[in-house]
Amino acid sequence: MNGLKSVFVTLYMLAAVSITVFAVQRLVATQDVLTWGGVLLVFAPFALVVSWLMVFRNMPRTSARFPGLIVMGLIGVIAALRGHSLGGSVAAPVLSVLGFLGFLAYDYWYSSFRGRHSEVIEAGQELPEFELVDMRGNAVTPASLTDKPTVWVFYRGNWCPLCMAQIREIADEYRQLEELGVRVALISPQPHRYTKSLARKFDVSFDFLTDEGSRAAKQLGIAHRNGLPAGMQALGYASDTVLPTVIITARGGKILWVHETDNYRVRPEPETYLEILRRNEAAV
């Protein structure tokens, strides 16, 4: 199923951008605003959101279901169908209906991690032992990182714009985390060179770590088999990645809080981490 999702998201995003361009061309050529404007309402908003995310990488989360895009898509389908009934192109309503169904599949099927729950990382338990690689290429384990309260952020990789925005957002709260004496460990199964590249972008004393072969993610029950969008393998990323996860541990490694998102576009805010840490001040 994950393999199908991987192919679907790549094809749908490419289709959204391509058909948006095509619809603009047909709108200009035919001046049929109702018919081709309807197609644009289905595809263009999503294409613009994706383009914004990819280019600016400043949006760490979105709404869970994009209600505004759903409404615009419905209006677009109705407009394209009405335009066709008045003599407009038959291709427009076909594209709009398929595009709207594709968006619903992306919104409710692709974006969701239904039923995810790891029994290995529940609050109150000790963080299990696993092995990561630090910036110098040395192996490190939780035992060497739990001398302080720690926020563990498992992210998919530099290719994921939401992950990059999430890390930037946490970096913006660096001072407050430092004042609380908190360590931040950022962990991804991506190639180590990408982790090193990311570390150079931020002037913060976070631990940038690589989970080679997703071994730690598998031990913790948060691995995402075939979670990489199809085609990204050409940049050196492995098909298997990690489900976005945040774990907060007290000094010594006891788990205080876990966030296992069931939608890759929904991430906790740094203020949530700070609230958990302040609330558990006696434990840290």
C-alpha positions as CSV (number, residue, x, y, z in Angstrom):
1,M,0.0,0.0,0.0
2,N,2.8,2.4,0.9
3,G,4.4,1.7,-2.5
4,L,1.2,2.7,-4.2
5,K,1.0,5.9,-2.1
6,S,4.6,6.7,-3.1
7,V,3.7,6.6,-6.8
8,F,0.4,8.3,-6.4
9,V,1.7,11.4,-4.6
10,T,4.4,12.0,-7.3
11,L,2.0,11.6,-10.2
12,Y,-0.8,13.7,-8.6
13,M,1.5,16.6,-7.8
14,L,3.0,16.6,-11.3
15,A,-0.5,16.4,-12.8
16,A,-1.8,19.3,-10.6
17,V,1.0,21.6,-11.9
18,S,0.8,20.4,-15.5
19,I,-3.0,20.6,-15.8
20,T,-3.0,24.1,-14.1
21,V,-0.7,25.3,-16.9
22,F,-2.8,23.6,-19.5
23,A,-6.0,25.1,-18.2
24,V,-4.5,28.6,-18.2
25,Q,-3.6,28.0,-21.9
26,R,-7.1,26.8,-22.8
27,L,-8.7,29.7,-20.9
28,V,-6.6,32.2,-22.8
29,A,-7.3,30.5,-26.1
30,T,-11.0,30.0,-25.7
31,Q,-12.0,32.8,-23.3
32,D,-14.3,30.2,-21.7
33,V,-13.9,31.4,-18.1
34,L,-16.7,29.2,-16.7
35,T,-15.4,25.9,-18.1
36,W,-11.7,26.3,-17.8
37,G,-11.9,28.5,-14.8
38,G,-13.6,25.6,-13.1
39,V,-10.7,23.3,-13.9
40,L,-8.3,25.9,-12.5
41,L,-10.3,26.0,-9.2
42,V,-9.8,22.3,-8.9
43,F,-6.1,22.2,-9.6
44,A,-4.5,25.6,-9.2
45,P,-4.9,26.1,-5.4
46,F,-3.3,22.8,-4.6
47,A,-0.5,23.4,-7.1
48,L,0.1,26.8,-5.5
49,V,0.2,25.4,-2.0
50,V,2.7,22.7,-3.0
51,S,4.9,25.2,-4.9
52,W,4.9,27.5,-1.9
53,L,5.9,24.7,0.4
54,M,8.7,23.5,-1.8
55,V,10.1,27.0,-2.6
56,F,9.8,28.8,0.7
57,R,9.9,25.9,3.2
58,N,8.4,28.1,5.9
59,M,5.2,26.3,6.7
60,P,5.7,23.6,9.4
61,R,2.1,22.4,9.4
62,T,-1.2,22.9,7.5
63,S,-4.8,22.2,8.4
64,A,-5.6,18.5,8.6
65,R,-8.0,18.4,5.7
66,F,-7.7,21.6,3.7
67,P,-11.4,22.5,3.9
68,G,-10.9,25.7,1.8
69,L,-9.4,23.6,-1.1
70,I,-12.2,21.1,-0.9
71,V,-14.8,23.9,-1.2
72,M,-12.9,25.5,-4.2
73,G,-12.7,22.1,-5.8
74,L,-16.4,21.5,-5.5
75,I,-17.1,24.9,-7.0
76,G,-14.7,24.1,-9.8
77,V,-16.3,20.8,-10.7
78,I,-19.8,22.5,-10.8
79,A,-18.4,25.3,-12.9
80,A,-16.8,22.9,-15.4
81,L,-19.9,20.8,-15.7
82,R,-22.1,23.9,-16.2
83,G,-19.7,25.2,-18.8
84,H,-19.8,22.0,-20.7
85,S,-23.6,22.0,-20.6
86,L,-23.4,25.4,-22.3
87,G,-21.2,24.2,-25.1
88,G,-17.8,24.1,-23.4
89,S,-15.1,21.4,-23.8
90,V,-16.0,17.9,-22.7
91,A,-12.4,17.5,-21.4
92,A,-12.8,20.2,-18.7
93,P,-15.5,18.4,-16.6
94,V,-13.6,15.1,-17.0
95,L,-10.3,16.7,-15.8
96,S,-12.1,18.5,-13.0
97,V,-13.9,15.4,-11.6
98,L,-10.7,13.3,-11.8
99,G,-8.7,16.1,-10.2
100,F,-11.1,16.5,-7.4
101,L,-11.2,12.8,-6.7
102,G,-7.4,12.8,-6.8
103,F,-7.3,15.6,-4.2
104,L,-9.6,13.8,-1.9
105,A,-7.4,10.7,-2.2
106,Y,-4.4,12.9,-1.3
107,D,-6.2,14.6,1.5
108,Y,-7.8,11.6,3.2
109,W,-5.7,8.6,2.1
110,Y,-2.2,9.6,1.3
111,S,-1.8,12.2,4.1
112,S,-3.0,9.9,6.8
113,F,-1.2,7.3,8.9
114,R,-4.2,5.4,10.2
115,G,-3.8,3.4,13.4
116,R,-0.2,4.2,14.1
117,H,0.9,3.6,17.6
118,S,4.3,2.3,18.9
119,E,4.1,0.4,22.2
120,V,7.9,0.9,22.4
121,I,7.8,4.6,23.1
122,E,4.9,5.2,25.5
123,A,5.1,7.8,28.2
124,G,6.5,6.5,31.4
125,Q,8.7,4.0,29.8
126,E,12.5,4.2,29.4
127,L,13.7,5.2,26.0
128,P,15.0,2.0,24.3
129,E,18.7,1.7,23.3
130,F,19.4,2.3,19.6
131,E,22.4,3.5,17.6
132,L,22.7,6.7,15.5
133,V,25.6,8.5,13.8
134,D,26.7,12.0,14.8
135,M,28.2,14.7,12.7
136,R,31.7,13.3,13.1
137,G,30.6,9.9,11.9
138,N,30.7,8.4,15.4
139,A,28.1,6.0,16.8
140,V,26.0,7.4,19.6
141,T,23.2,5.9,21.7
142,P,20.5,7.4,23.9
143,A,22.6,6.7,27.0
144,S,25.2,9.3,25.8
145,L,22.5,11.9,25.1
146,T,20.2,11.7,28.1
147,D,22.4,13.7,30.4
148,K,19.9,16.4,29.9
149,P,16.1,16.6,29.2
150,T,15.9,15.9,25.4
151,V,13.5,16.7,22.6
152,W,13.9,13.9,20.0
153,V,12.6,15.0,16.6
154,F,12.5,12.2,14.0
155,Y,12.0,13.9,10.6
156,R,11.8,12.4,7.1
157,G,14.7,14.3,5.4
158,N,15.8,17.5,3.8
159,W,13.5,16.7,0.8
160,C,10.5,17.2,3.0
161,P,9.6,21.0,3.1
162,L,7.3,20.6,6.2
163,C,10.2,18.9,8.1
164,M,12.6,21.7,7.2
165,A,10.1,24.3,8.3
166,Q,9.5,22.4,11.5
167,I,13.3,22.3,12.3
168,R,13.6,26.1,11.5
169,E,10.7,26.7,13.9
170,I,12.4,24.8,16.7
171,A,15.6,26.6,16.0
172,D,13.8,29.9,16.5
173,E,13.0,28.7,20.0
174,Y,16.6,27.7,20.7
175,R,17.1,30.3,23.5
176,Q,14.1,29.2,25.5
177,L,15.1,25.6,25.2
178,E,18.7,26.4,26.2
179,E,17.5,28.3,29.3
180,L,15.6,25.2,30.3
181,G,18.8,23.1,29.9
182,V,17.2,21.0,27.1
183,R,19.0,19.1,24.4
184,V,17.4,18.9,20.9
185,A,18.3,15.8,18.8
186,L,17.2,15.9,15.2
187,I,17.2,12.5,13.6
188,S,16.7,11.4,10.0
189,P,17.4,8.2,7.9
190,Q,18.6,10.3,5.0
191,P,22.2,10.0,3.7
192,H,24.6,11.4,6.2
193,R,25.8,14.1,3.7
194,Y,22.3,15.7,3.8
195,T,22.3,15.7,7.6
196,K,25.7,17.5,7.6
197,S,24.4,20.0,5.0
198,L,21.4,20.7,7.2
199,A,23.6,21.3,10.3
200,R,25.7,23.9,8.5
201,K,22.5,25.9,7.8
202,F,21.7,26.4,11.5
203,D,23.9,28.2,14.1
204,V,22.5,26.2,17.0
205,S,23.9,23.5,19.2
206,F,21.4,20.8,18.3
207,D,22.5,17.2,17.8
208,F,22.1,16.5,14.1
209,L,22.0,12.7,13.8
210,T,21.6,10.1,11.1
211,D,19.7,6.9,11.5
212,E,21.5,4.7,9.0
213,G,19.2,2.2,7.3
214,S,16.3,3.4,9.5
215,R,17.6,0.9,12.2
216,A,16.5,3.1,15.1
217,A,13.2,3.9,13.5
218,K,12.5,0.2,13.1
219,Q,13.5,-0.5,16.7
220,L,11.1,2.2,17.9
221,G,8.2,1.2,15.7
222,I,8.2,4.4,13.7
223,A,9.7,3.3,10.4
224,H,7.8,4.1,7.2
225,R,8.4,1.5,4.6
226,N,8.3,2.9,1.0
227,G,7.4,6.3,2.5
228,L,9.6,8.3,0.1
229,P,7.7,9.8,-2.9
230,A,8.6,8.0,-6.1
231,G,11.5,9.5,-8.0
232,M,13.3,11.0,-4.9
233,Q,15.5,7.9,-4.9
234,A,17.4,9.6,-7.7
235,L,18.8,12.1,-5.2
236,G,20.2,9.3,-3.0
237,Y,17.4,8.9,-0.5
238,A,16.3,5.4,0.5
239,S,12.7,4.4,-0.2
240,D,12.1,3.6,3.5
241,T,11.9,6.7,5.7
242,V,10.4,7.5,9.2
243,L,7.0,8.6,10.4
244,P,7.3,12.1,11.8
245,T,7.6,11.7,15.6
246,V,8.5,13.8,18.6
247,I,9.6,12.3,21.9
248,I,10.5,14.2,25.0
249,T,12.6,12.5,27.7
250,A,13.6,13.5,31.2
251,R,17.2,13.4,32.3
252,G,18.2,9.8,32.3
253,G,15.9,8.7,29.5
254,K,12.4,8.4,30.9
255,I,9.8,9.2,28.3
256,L,7.6,12.2,29.3
257,W,5.6,12.7,26.1
258,V,5.2,11.3,22.6
259,H,3.6,12.8,19.6
260,E,2.9,10.3,16.8
261,T,1.0,12.4,14.2
262,D,-1.6,10.6,12.1
263,N,-1.2,13.1,9.3
264,Y,2.2,14.1,8.0
265,R,1.1,17.7,7.5
266,V,0.1,18.2,11.2
267,R,3.1,18.7,13.6
268,P,3.2,19.9,17.2
269,E,4.3,23.5,17.9
270,P,7.5,24.3,19.9
271,E,5.3,25.9,22.5
272,T,3.9,22.5,23.2
273,Y,7.4,21.1,23.9
274,L,8.1,24.1,26.2
275,E,4.8,23.5,28.1
276,I,5.6,19.8,28.6
277,L,9.1,20.6,29.8
278,R,8.0,23.3,32.2
279,R,5.1,21.1,33.5
280,N,7.6,18.3,34.2
281,E,10.3,20.6,35.7
282,A,10.7,18.3,38.7
283,A,11.4,15.4,36.5
284,V,14.0,17.1,34.4
